[in-house]
Amino acid sequence: MEILKKMLTWTLYLKPVVLLFNGDGLFFPFISGKNFLFRALVDLSLVLFIAVFLYEGRLQFKKTWLNFAVLGFLISVLIADTFALNPFKAFFSNFERSEGFVSIFHLSAYFFILTTFFKQEEKKWIGFFSALITTSFASILFSLVQLGGGAVINQGGTRTDSVFGNSAYFAGFLLLSFFVALLLWSKKNFSLKHEATIFFTGSFLYLLVFLKYLSPIPKEMQKTGFGWLIFLIAFSYSLFLFFIKDSRNENLKKILRSFSLVAFCFLCVFLVYKTQTRGAILGIFGGILSGSIFLLFCKNALKSHKKIAIAIIALLAISIGSFFAFKDSQFVQQSPTLKRLSEISWKERSTQARSIIWPMALEGVKERPIFGWGQEGFMYVFAKQYRPEMWRHEAWFDRTHNVYLDWLIAGGLVTFVFYLSFYILSILSSFKISKENPEEGAIIFALILAYGFQNIFIFDNLASYIVFFALLAYLSPVVSFSKKENLETPKKEKKKEEDPHALFFVGLILVLFVFYYSVLKPYSQNTGLIKAMQVVGTGNAPAALESFKEVTSISSSGQLEALDQYLSFASNALRSGQLPDDFKQNLLVDVDTRYRQQIQKQPYDARALLALGSFYNEFGFVDSALPLLLEAEKLSPKKQSILFQIGLVYVTAKDKEEALVYFKKAYELAPEYTQSGMLYSFAMLKFGEIGSAQELLLSYAKKGEKPESFVVKELVESNNQNIAISLLRTAIGVNPKNYEPREELFRVYVAIKQPLEARKVAEEMGQVSGLEDRAQKLLQNL
């Protein structure tokens, strides 16, 4: 039994470490890889936990408010997902998000195992939080290598993302790690030995990550020196701590213990800053401020700690005041992070998107207020409540970028109340803890407020969930129903008729069932999809077809993603002039059958209807395209991309009246959307309304916007090249340094076989500063 308990302990310690794992050869490797491994570890922990629970009989669920809150949350999500518009997706999500009820189930199981098995045993919790900080340390070292140019930043640019593939995910994890490190500092039993182990293990975990990430980078691009230097520094410091840990100089050990954690916390803050994630930056500094104020008003806090709190409050006040006073200075504007902070307003692009999405989400909440739309349900709300001004942003949103609104949508008011209770009960726990340990109480208070604030501007993910649910498990015994809180629960007296072997077998079967549907089956589909995409890359179309048939036959979480890739392959294959007609016909029939089967399973998905309808429209199958697109319009009546496709169907069908109705509707929804104006003009040109089209196009040209190439082509082919030339010259006159209208004008003269005029355009372009190289290329191609 002791062996099983040790195994269970280590599987729990390994949970944070899975965040360093990325599934090479997986679709969305930064997301799906971590989630598959986490679920597998939780399932293993469940088997071990059931064995310990049944055979030892010492483990019992305590009656605590947080235990009931998590249980209520789990049940309410189950109900919400059961009655979702698409229950299958609500339960299993997709590869990109890897959430759904299966994730909430595993997180809840993870919570109950932690709080029941670890209870209030400080030694176990120190071990768990140390494993978390070890993981953070390894990810921090790799992030430093990214910033030093020794590893690729996965998102591109300068916003470090470490092993998370997303700078915002990394920032959220660092924010939580920062406060967990402070939590360990508040523990008297957390020694220099623990720190030495953290840095030693973290160094080697980092080395594994570093070496793994070098493999896909060509040798001539590898900058390994800085990466090895980071390892040597971290490893040497860990050896130094091991050497000092047994020293009799207690003052030195205390200094090193505090210094190491302060250095770690400084790295967390520095790298949150380098992620340029504003919600996390404001959250971490807001948390520090709120924790300092909390500590200041704790009656039993040490005077020295209160003085530190006053100093922190004063320093933050001065820093904030200075930032606002000098936010327009050159120093602030030259710093990418400070510049992003100074630009926070409702007019800023990402904030503007939220200001549109959040009211849309609230309309969705009004429609289904009790249990919401189920997980992954915001996509239906987004389609139905779509606002035309969203054209400036991403085409489709499946999250509100606000955790609280996400849960209101996913689970309604019932689930939202349970979720909100996590924060309320955690804050109450911090007050109770502060009576005995004011520093720990202040840190937990700060952590909850920092995390809660950050979640206003982002959506949750596995990295933050692992830490947050662990913290809830840690705090669960603090606020219980009974006044007497015994650490050990009396051993149960087993009834004679109880058969632990039979019960264990039943539990094992149930866990294997969960493992198959939440890990094994989606993993098989995920790897199968990557295989199919790789076969496409070889150019072997028949083999690719068989691979896609195989992967889309697996009904699992990535079904629509697999079908989207299948549709993309089919689109390219049908355009190919090298494939036989019978192959194309078989491919078309198979894609149609499989995609339509998926649409029948989720008939409210406007995005899927648009994808298949656009596919048919591309190849002129208007009779197949139109019903799908009209159905998509019902689900999202103001989505311009749907209206565009319907309009194009009617253009192909030569239905002037309907085509102009749809293009006009799309244009009037958002006249500032240039694409809608261009398509409306194109339709008018197609049906001979030259004057109206010219008038609309001229309004764009007067703003320096050239007609789109497909509009220019239509003007030339309809023998209206003079209109095209006039519009392009108008656009050039408004903005002479813009190369696009000049190059388009050059192509017009080439198309109408006036090479001398084309040469003049190129020569005039060459006289404009900054356009010399482009002009030279045009002349070379003439």
C-alpha positions in Angstrom: 0.0 0.0 0.0 2.9 2.4 0.8 4.2 1.8 -2.7 0.8 2.7 -4.2 0.7 5.9 -2.1 4.2 6.9 -3.2 3.2 6.3 -6.8 0.1 8.4 -6.4 2.1 11.2 -4.8 4.6 11.3 -7.7 1.8 11.2 -10.4 0.4 14.3 -8.6 3.8 16.0 -8.5 4.2 15.3 -12.3 1.0 17.1 -13.2 2.7 20.6 -13.5 5.6 19.1 -15.4 3.4 18.1 -18.3 3.3 21.8 -19.3 6.9 21.4 -20.6 5.7 18.7 -23.0 4.7 19.5 -26.5 3.4 16.8 -28.8 5.7 16.6 -31.8 3.7 15.2 -34.7 0.4 16.4 -33.3 -2.1 18.9 -34.6 -1.9 22.0 -32.4 1.0 20.4 -30.5 1.3 23.1 -27.8 -2.3 22.5 -26.8 -3.3 18.9 -27.6 0.0 17.4 -26.5 -0.1 18.9 -23.0 -3.8 18.0 -22.6 -3.4 14.4 -23.7 -0.6 13.8 -21.2 -2.4 15.6 -18.4 -5.6 13.5 -18.9 -3.5 10.3 -19.0 -1.8 11.2 -15.8 -5.0 12.1 -14.1 -6.5 8.7 -15.2 -3.5 6.9 -13.8 -3.9 8.9 -10.5 -7.5 7.9 -10.4 -6.7 4.2 -10.6 -4.1 4.6 -7.8 -6.5 6.8 -5.8 -9.3 4.2 -6.1 -7.0 1.5 -4.9 -5.8 3.5 -1.9 -9.3 4.6 -1.1 -10.7 1.1 -1.2 -8.0 -0.9 0.4 -6.8 1.5 3.1 -10.1 3.1 4.0 -8.5 6.2 5.5 -9.4 8.6 2.7 -12.7 10.5 2.9 -14.1 13.5 1.2 -14.3 16.3 3.8 -17.4 18.5 3.9 -15.9 21.8 2.8 -17.4 24.7 0.9 -14.9 24.4 -1.9 -15.5 20.7 -2.3 -19.2 21.3 -2.8 -18.5 24.3 -5.0 -16.3 22.2 -7.4 -18.8 19.3 -7.3 -21.6 21.7 -8.1 -19.5 23.3 -10.9 -18.9 19.8 -12.4 -22.5 18.8 -12.3 -23.8 22.1 -13.7 -21.3 21.9 -16.6 -22.5 18.4 -17.2 -26.1 19.6 -17.5 -25.1 22.5 -19.6 -23.1 20.4 -22.0 -25.8 17.7 -22.2 -28.4 20.3 -23.4 -25.9 22.2 -25.6 -26.7 22.8 -29.3 -23.9 20.4 -30.1 -23.5 18.1 -27.1 -20.7 16.1 -28.8 -18.5 19.2 -29.2 -19.4 20.5 -25.7 -18.2 17.2 -24.2 -15.1 16.7 -26.4 -14.2 20.2 -27.7 -11.6 20.2 -30.5 -7.8 19.9 -30.9 -7.3 23.7 -30.9 -8.9 24.2 -27.5 -8.8 20.7 -26.0 -11.4 21.6 -23.4 -15.0 20.4 -23.1 -16.5 18.4 -20.3 -13.7 15.8 -20.5 -11.3 18.5 -19.4 -13.5 19.8 -16.6 -14.0 16.2 -15.4 -10.2 15.6 -15.3 -9.6 18.9 -13.6 -12.3 18.1 -11.0 -10.9 14.6 -10.4 -7.4 16.2 -10.1 -8.8 18.6 -7.5 -10.6 15.9 -5.4 -7.5 13.6 -5.4 -5.3 16.4 -4.3 -7.5 17.7 -1.5 -8.4 14.2 -0.3 -5.0 12.6 -0.5 -2.8 15.6 0.5 -5.3 17.0 3.0 -3.4 19.6 5.0 -0.1 17.8 5.1 2.3 20.6 4.5 5.2 18.4 3.5 3.2 17.0 0.5 2.0 20.5 -0.5 5.5 21.9 -0.4 6.6 19.0 -2.6 3.8 19.7 -5.1 4.3 23.5 -5.2 8.1 22.9 -5.6 7.3 20.7 -8.6 5.3 23.6 -10.0 8.1 26.1 -9.4 10.6 23.6 -11.0 8.5 23.6 -14.1 8.3 27.4 -14.1 12.0 27.7 -13.7 12.7 25.4 -16.7 10.2 27.4 -18.8 11.8 30.7 -17.7 15.3 29.5 -18.7 14.0 28.5 -22.1 12.3 31.9 -22.4 15.6 33.6 -21.7 17.2 31.6 -24.5 14.4 32.8 -26.9 15.0 36.4 -25.9 18.8 35.8 -26.5 18.1 34.5 -30.0 19.0 30.9 -29.2 15.6 29.6 -29.9 12.6 30.5 -32.1 9.7 32.4 -30.5 6.8 30.3 -31.7 4.4 33.2 -32.4 7.1 35.2 -34.2 8.1 38.7 -33.2 9.5 39.6 -29.8 6.7 38.4 -27.4 8.4 35.4 -25.7 6.1 32.4 -25.3 8.5 29.7 -24.0 7.1 26.2 -24.4 3.4 27.4 -24.4 3.2 28.6 -28.0 1.2 31.6 -26.9 2.7 34.6 -25.0 -0.6 35.2 -23.1 -0.7 31.6 -21.8 2.9 31.9 -20.7 2.2 35.2 -18.9 -0.7 33.7 -17.0 1.4 30.8 -15.9 4.2 33.1 -14.7 1.7 35.3 -12.8 0.5 32.3 -10.8 4.0 31.0 -10.4 5.2 34.3 -9.0 2.6 34.1 -6.1 3.2 30.4 -5.6 6.9 31.1 -5.1 5.9 33.7 -2.5 3.6 31.2 -0.9 6.5 28.8 -0.5 8.6 31.6 1.0 5.9 32.0 3.7 6.3 28.4 4.7 8.8 27.8 7.6 9.4 24.2 6.5 10.4 25.3 3.0 14.2 25.1 3.2 17.3 25.8 1.2 17.4 22.1 0.3 14.0 22.4 -1.4 15.3 25.4 -3.4 18.5 23.5 -4.4 16.3 20.6 -5.6 14.1 23.0 -7.6 17.0 24.7 -9.4 18.9 21.4 -10.0 15.8 19.6 -11.4 14.7 22.7 -13.3 18.1 23.0 -14.9 17.9 19.5 -16.4 14.3 19.8 -17.4 15.3 23.0 -19.2 18.2 21.2 -20.9 15.8 18.5 -22.2 13.5 21.2 -23.6 16.4 23.2 -25.1 17.9 20.1 -26.9 14.5 19.0 -28.1 13.7 22.4 -29.6 17.0 22.6 -31.4 16.2 19.5 -33.6 13.9 21.3 -36.1 16.2 24.2 -36.5 18.9 24.0 -39.3 22.4 23.7 -37.8 23.6 26.9 -39.5 20.8 28.8 -37.6 21.4 27.2 -34.2 22.8 29.5 -31.6 23.6 27.0 -28.9 26.2 28.9 -26.9 23.8 31.1 -25.0 21.6 28.1 -24.3 24.5 26.2 -22.8 25.6 29.2 -20.8 22.1 29.5 -19.2 22.3 25.8 -18.2 25.7 26.1 -16.7 24.7 29.2 -14.6 21.6 27.5 -13.3 23.2 24.2 -12.7 26.2 25.8 -11.0 24.0 27.8 -8.7 22.0 24.7 -7.8 25.2 22.9 -6.9 26.2 25.9 -4.8 22.9 25.7 -2.9 23.4 22.0 -2.3 26.9 22.8 -0.9 25.6 25.5 1.4 22.4 23.8 2.6 24.1 21.9 5.4 26.1 24.9 6.6 25.9 25.8 10.3 25.6 29.5 9.3 21.9 30.0 9.6 22.0 33.6 8.6 23.7 32.8 5.4 21.1 30.1 4.7 18.2 32.5 5.4 19.8 35.1 3.1 20.3 32.6 0.2 16.8 31.2 0.7 15.2 34.6 0.4 17.6 35.7 -2.4 16.8 32.7 -4.5 13.1 33.2 -4.3 13.4 36.9 -4.9 15.5 36.3 -8.0 12.9 33.8 -9.2 10.1 36.2 -8.7 12.1 39.0 -10.4 12.5 36.7 -13.5 8.7 36.0 -13.4 7.9 39.7 -13.4 10.6 40.5 -16.1 9.3 37.8 -18.4 5.6 38.7 -17.9 6.8 42.2 -19.0 8.5 40.6 -22.1 5.4 38.8 -23.1 3.8 42.2 -23.5 0.6 40.7 -22.1 -1.2 43.7 -20.6 -3.8 41.8 -18.5 -1.1 39.8 -16.8 1.2 42.8 -16.3 -1.6 44.8 -14.7 -2.7 41.7 -12.8 0.7 41.0 -11.2 1.3 44.5 -10.1 -2.3 44.9 -9.0 -1.9 41.7 -7.0 1.3 43.0 -5.4 -0.5 46.2 -4.4 -3.6 44.5 -3.0 -1.5 41.9 -1.1 0.6 44.8 0.4 -2.5 46.6 1.5 -3.9 43.4 3.0 -0.7 42.8 4.9 -0.7 46.4 6.1 -4.1 45.9 7.8 -3.3 42.5 9.3 -3.2 43.0 13.1 -0.7 40.2 13.8 1.7 40.9 10.9 5.3 41.7 11.8 6.2 45.4 11.9 9.1 44.7 9.5 6.7 43.2 7.0 4.3 46.1 7.3 7.1 48.5 6.6 8.0 46.5 3.5 4.3 46.7 2.5 4.3 50.5 2.9 7.4 50.8 0.8 5.9 48.6 -1.9 2.7 50.7 -2.0 4.7 53.9 -2.2 6.9 52.6 -4.9 4.0 51.3 -7.0 2.1 54.6 -6.5 5.2 56.6 -7.7 5.7 54.2 -10.7 2.1 54.4 -11.8 2.0 58.2 -11.4 5.3 58.5 -13.4 4.0 56.3 -16.1 0.9 58.4 -16.7 2.9 61.6 -16.5 5.4 60.4 -19.1 3.3 58.0 -21.2 3.9 60.1 -24.3 7.6 60.4 -23.8 10.2 58.9 -26.2 11.3 56.3 -23.5 7.8 54.9 -23.2 7.0 55.0 -26.9 10.2 53.2 -27.8 9.4 50.3 -25.5 7.0 47.8 -27.1 5.5 46.8 -23.7 5.2 50.3 -22.3 3.8 51.5 -25.6 1.1 48.8 -25.5 0.2 49.8 -22.0 0.0 53.4 -22.9 -2.3 52.6 -25.8 -5.0 50.9 -23.6 -8.3 52.5 -24.6 -11.6 51.5 -26.1 -10.3 52.8 -29.5 -7.3 50.4 -29.4 -7.8 47.4 -31.8 -7.8 44.4 -29.4 -9.8 46.4 -26.8 -12.2 47.5 -29.5 -12.8 43.9 -30.4 -13.7 43.1 -26.8 -16.0 46.1 -26.6 -18.0 44.6 -29.5 -17.8 40.9 -28.4 -18.8 41.4 -24.8 -22.2 42.9 -25.5 -22.8 40.1 -28.1 -22.0 37.6 -25.3 -24.5 39.3 -22.9 -27.2 39.0 -25.6 -26.4 35.3 -25.7 -26.7 35.0 -21.9 -30.1 36.7 -22.0 -31.3 34.0 -24.5 -30.2 31.0 -22.5 -29.6 32.3 -18.9 -29.9 29.3 -16.7 -27.5 26.6 -18.1 -26.2 28.5 -21.1 -25.1 27.2 -24.4 -22.7 24.4 -23.3 -19.0 24.5 -23.7 -17.8 25.7 -27.1 -21.2 27.4 -27.4 -20.0 30.9 -28.0 -19.4 30.2 -31.7 -23.2 30.0 -32.0 -23.7 33.2 -30.1 -21.0 34.9 -32.1 -22.7 33.9 -35.4 -26.2 34.8 -34.3 -25.3 38.1 -32.6 -22.6 39.1 -35.1 -22.1 42.8 -35.6 -20.9 44.1 -38.9 -18.1 46.2 -37.4 -16.3 43.0 -36.5 -15.0 42.8 -40.0 -11.8 44.6 -38.7 -11.0 41.7 -36.5 -10.8 37.9 -36.7 -13.4 36.2 -38.9 -14.6 33.9 -36.1 -14.4 34.0 -32.4 -15.0 31.0 -30.2 -14.1 32.7 -26.9 -15.2 36.1 -25.5 -11.7 36.8 -24.2 -13.2 37.1 -20.7 -13.3 34.1 -18.5 -16.4 35.2 -16.6 -18.4 35.8 -19.8 -17.1 32.5 -21.2 -18.6 30.6 -18.2 -21.8 32.6 -18.4 -22.1 31.5 -22.0 -21.0 28.0 -21.5 -22.9 27.2 -18.3 -25.3 30.0 -17.7 -25.9 31.7 -14.3 -25.9 28.4 -12.4 -22.3 27.4 -13.5 -21.2 31.0 -13.2 -22.3 31.2 -9.6 -20.3 28.1 -8.8 -17.3 29.4 -10.7 -17.4 32.8 -8.9 -17.7 31.0 -5.6 -14.1 29.7 -6.2 -12.8 33.2 -5.9 -15.1 34.2 -3.0 -14.3 31.1 -0.9 -10.5 31.5 -1.7 -10.6 35.1 -0.4 -12.4 34.0 2.7 -9.7 31.3 3.2 -7.0 34.0 2.9 -8.6 35.9 5.8 -8.8 32.8 7.9 -5.2 31.8 7.1 -4.0 35.3 7.9 -5.0 34.8 11.6 -2.1 32.4 12.0 0.1 33.3 9.1 -0.6 36.9 7.9 2.1 36.7 5.1 0.5 33.6 3.6 -2.9 35.1 3.8 -1.8 38.2 2.1 -0.1 36.2 -0.7 -3.2 34.1 -1.4 -5.4 37.2 -1.3 -3.0 38.8 -3.8 -2.9 35.7 -6.1 -6.7 35.4 -6.3 -7.1 39.1 -7.1 -4.3 39.1 -9.7 -5.6 36.0 -11.4 -9.2 37.2 -11.2 -8.2 40.5 -12.8 -6.2 38.9 -15.6 -9.2 36.7 -16.4 -11.2 39.8 -17.4 -9.1 40.0 -20.6 -8.3 36.5 -21.5 -9.6 32.9 -21.6 -8.3 30.1 -19.4 -6.1 27.2 -20.6 -4.5 24.1 -19.1 -1.4 26.0 -17.8 -3.5 28.2 -15.5 -6.1 25.6 -14.7 -3.5 23.2 -13.3 -2.3 25.9 -10.9 -5.7 27.3 -10.0 -7.4 23.9 -9.3 -4.4 22.9 -7.2 -4.7 26.1 -5.2 -8.4 25.4 -4.6 -7.5 21.9 -3.4 -4.9 23.4 -1.0 -7.4 25.9 0.3 -10.3 23.5 0.5 -9.8 22.2 4.1 -9.4 25.8 5.4 -13.1 26.7 5.1 -15.2 23.6 6.2 -18.6 23.1 7.7 -17.4 21.8 11.0 -15.5 23.9 13.5 -13.2 21.0 14.4 -10.8 20.2 11.6 -9.0 17.0 12.2 -6.1 16.3 9.8 -6.7 12.6 9.9 -10.1 11.0 9.3 -10.8 7.9 11.4 -10.4 4.7 9.5 -13.6 3.3 8.1 -14.9 0.0 9.3 -15.5 -2.1 6.3 -18.7 -3.9 6.1 -18.5 -7.6 5.6 -20.4 -7.6 2.4 -18.0 -5.0 0.8 -15.7 -6.5 -1.8 -12.9 -4.0 -2.5 -11.6 -6.2 -5.4 -14.9 -6.0 -7.2 -15.3 -2.3 -6.6 -11.7 -1.7 -7.8 -12.4 -3.6 -11.0 -15.5 -1.5 -11.6 -13.6 1.7 -11.0 -10.8 0.5 -13.3 -13.2 -0.2 -16.1 -14.8 3.2 -15.8 -11.4 4.9 -15.8 -10.3 2.9 -18.9 -13.6 4.0 -20.6 -12.7 7.6 -19.8 -9.1 7.1 -21.0 -10.2 5.6 -24.3 -12.6 8.4 -25.2 -10.7 11.4 -23.9 -7.1 10.3 -24.7 -6.6 7.2 -26.9 -9.3 7.9 -29.5 -8.6 11.6 -30.1 -4.9 11.0 -30.0 -5.3 8.4 -32.8 -7.3 10.9 -34.8 -4.8 13.7 -34.2 -1.8 11.7 -35.3 -3.8 10.3 -38.2 -4.6 13.9 -39.3 -0.9 14.8 -39.3 -0.1 11.7 -41.3 -2.7 12.7 -43.9 -1.4 16.2 -44.1 2.2 14.8 -44.6 1.0 12.5 -47.4 -0.6 15.6 -49.1 2.9 17.2 -49.0 4.4 14.3 -50.9 2.0 14.9 -53.8 0.6 11.4 -53.7 -3.1 12.3 -54.1 -4.6 8.7 -54.0 -2.7 7.9 -50.8 -3.8 11.2 -49.3 -7.4 10.4 -50.1 -7.1 7.1 -48.3 -5.5 8.7 -45.3 -8.2 11.3 -45.0 -10.9 8.6 -45.4 -9.3 6.8 -42.5 -8.9 9.8 -40.2 -12.4 11.2 -40.8 -13.8 7.7 -40.0 -12.8 8.2 -36.4 -15.6 10.0 -34.6 -13.7 12.1 -32.1 -12.9 15.7 -31.0 -11.0 16.7 -34.1 -13.6 15.6 -36.6 -14.4 19.1 -38.0 -10.7 20.0 -38.1 -9.9 16.9 -40.0 -12.7 17.6 -42.4 -11.6 21.1 -42.9 -8.1 19.8 -43.9 -9.8 17.2 -46.2 -11.8 20.0 -47.8 -8.6 22.0 -48.4 -6.9 19.0 -50.0 -10.0 18.4 -52.2 -10.0 22.1 -53.3 -6.4 21.9 -54.4 -6.9 18.5 -56.0 -9.9 19.6 -58.1 -8.0 22.5 -59.4 -5.1 20.3 -60.5 -4.8 19.5 -64.2 -2.7 16.4 -63.5 -5.3 14.2 -61.8 -7.8 12.1 -63.7 -11.5 13.1 -63.8 -12.7 9.8 -62.2 -10.4 10.4 -59.2 -11.8 13.9 -58.8 -15.3 12.7 -59.0 -14.7 10.0 -56.3 -13.0 12.6 -54.1 -15.9 15.1 -54.5 -18.5 12.5 -53.6 -16.5 11.4 -50.5 -15.9 14.9 -49.2 -19.5 15.8 -49.8 -20.8 12.7 -47.9 -18.5 13.1 -44.9 -18.9 16.8 -44.5 -22.6 16.7 -44.8 -22.7 13.9 -42.2 -20.8 16.3 -39.9 -23.2 19.2 -40.6 -26.2 16.9 -39.7 -24.5 16.3 -36.4 -24.0 20.0 -35.7 -26.7 21.8 -37.8 -26.2 25.1 -36.1 -22.6 25.7 -37.1 -22.6 28.6 -39.6 -18.9 28.3 -40.1 -19.1 24.7 -41.3 -22.0 25.5 -43.6 -20.0 28.5 -45.0 -16.9 26.4 -45.6 -18.8 23.7 -47.6 -20.9 26.2 -49.4 -17.8 28.2 -50.4 -16.1 25.1 -51.6 -19.0 24.3 -54.0 -19.2 27.9 -55.0 -15.5 27.9 -56.0 -16.2 25.2 -58.5 -19.5 26.5 -59.8 -21.8 24.0 -58.2 -24.4 26.6 -57.4 -27.3 24.2 -56.7 -25.2 22.5 -54.0 -23.8 25.8 -52.6 -26.9 27.9 -52.3 -28.9 25.9 -49.8 -25.9 25.6 -47.5 -25.2 29.3 -47.7 -28.8 30.3 -47.2 -28.9 28.1 -44.1 -25.7 29.8 -42.9 -27.3 33.2 -43.4 -30.2 32.2 -41.1 -27.7 31.4 -38.4 -25.6 34.6 -39.0 -27.7 37.1 -41.0 -25.2 40.0 -40.7 -22.0 38.1 -41.4 -20.5 39.7 -44.6 -18.5 36.7 -45.7 -21.7 34.7 -45.9 -23.5 37.4 -47.9 -20.5 37.7 -50.2 -20.7 34.0 -51.1 -24.5 34.1 -51.7 -24.0 37.1 -53.9 -21.3 35.3 -55.9 -23.6 32.3 -56.3 -26.3 34.6 -57.8 -23.6 36.2 -60.1 -22.7 32.7 -61.4 -26.4 32.0 -61.8 -26.8 35.3 -63.6 -29.5 36.4 -61.3 -29.0 40.2 -61.3 -31.7 41.1 -58.8 -30.7 38.7 -56.1 -27.0 39.3 -56.6 -27.3 43.0 -56.2 -29.6 42.7 -53.2 -27.0 40.6 -51.3 -24.0 42.7 -52.2 -25.8 45.9 -51.4 -26.9 44.5 -48.0 -23.3 43.5 -47.2 -22.1 47.0 -48.3 -24.7 48.9 -46.3 -24.0 46.9 -43.1 -20.5 48.4 -43.0 -19.7 50.9 -45.8 -16.2 51.4 -44.4 -15.4 47.8 -45.2 -13.6 48.2 -48.5 -14.0 44.6 -49.6 -17.8 44.8 -49.5 -17.7 48.0 -51.6 -15.4 46.3 -54.1 -17.6 43.2 -54.4 -20.7 45.4 -54.8 -19.0 47.3 -57.6 -17.9 44.0 -59.2 -21.5 42.8 -59.2 -22.7 46.0 -60.7 -20.1 45.8 -63.5 -21.1 42.2 -64.2 -24.6 43.3 -64.8 -23.9 46.4 -66.8 -24.4 49.0 -64.1 -21.2 50.8 -65.1 -22.1 54.3 -63.9 -23.1 53.2 -60.4 -20.0 51.0 -60.1 -17.7 53.8 -61.3 -19.3 56.2 -58.7 -18.7 53.9 -55.8 -15.1 53.0 -56.9 -14.3 56.7 -57.3 -15.3 57.3 -53.7 -12.6 54.8 -52.7 -10.0 56.2 -55.1 -10.4 59.6 -53.7 -9.3 58.2 -50.4 -6.2 56.7 -52.0 -7.6 53.1 -52.2 -7.2 51.4 -55.5 -9.8 49.1 -57.0 -9.1 45.4 -56.2 -7.4 43.4 -58.9 -10.6 41.4 -59.7 -12.5 44.7 -60.2 -9.8 46.0 -62.5 -9.8 42.8 -64.5 -13.6 43.0 -64.9 -13.2 46.6 -66.2 -10.6 45.6 -68.7 -12.5 42.6 -69.9 -15.7 44.6 -70.3 -13.8 47.2 -72.4 -13.9 49.8 -69.7 -10.1 50.1 -69.3 -10.3 53.9 -69.4 -12.3 53.8 -66.2 -9.8 51.5 -64.5 -6.9 53.8 -65.6 -8.7 56.9 -64.4 -9.5 55.4 -61.0 -5.9 54.2 -60.5 -4.4 57.6 -61.4 -6.8 59.2 -58.9 -5.6 56.9 -56.2 -1.9 57.6 -57.2 -2.6 61.3 -57.0 -3.9 61.0 -53.4 -1.1 58.8 -52.2 1.9 59.0 -54.6 4.1 56.9 -52.3 1.8 53.9 -52.4 3.2 51.3 -54.9 0.0 49.2 -55.2 -2.0 51.5 -57.6 1.1 52.1 -59.7 1.8 48.4 -60.1 -1.9 47.8 -60.9 -1.8 50.5 -63.5 1.4 49.0 -65.0 -0.4 45.6 -65.3 -3.4 47.3 -67.0 -1.3 48.8 -69.7 0.5 45.5 -70.2 -2.9 43.7 -70.5 -4.2 46.2 -73.1 -0.9 45.9 -75.0 0.4 49.4 -74.4 4.0 48.7 -73.4 5.2 52.3 -73.8 2.6 53.5 -71.3 3.5 50.7 -69.0 7.2 51.8 -69.2 6.2 55.3 -68.4 4.4 54.2 -65.3 7.4 52.2 -64.1 9.8 55.1 -64.8 7.6 57.5 -62.9 7.4 55.0 -60.1 11.2 54.8 -60.0 11.4 58.5 -59.4 9.5 58.1 -56.1 11.8 57.6 -53.0 11.6 54.0 -51.7 10.0 52.6 -54.8 13.1 52.3 -57.0 13.6 48.6 -56.6 10.0 47.7 -57.3 10.1 49.9 -60.4 13.3 48.2 -61.6 11.6 44.7 -61.3 8.6 45.9 -63.3 10.9 47.1 -66.1 12.8 43.8 -66.1 9.5 41.9 -66.5 8.3 44.2 -69.3 
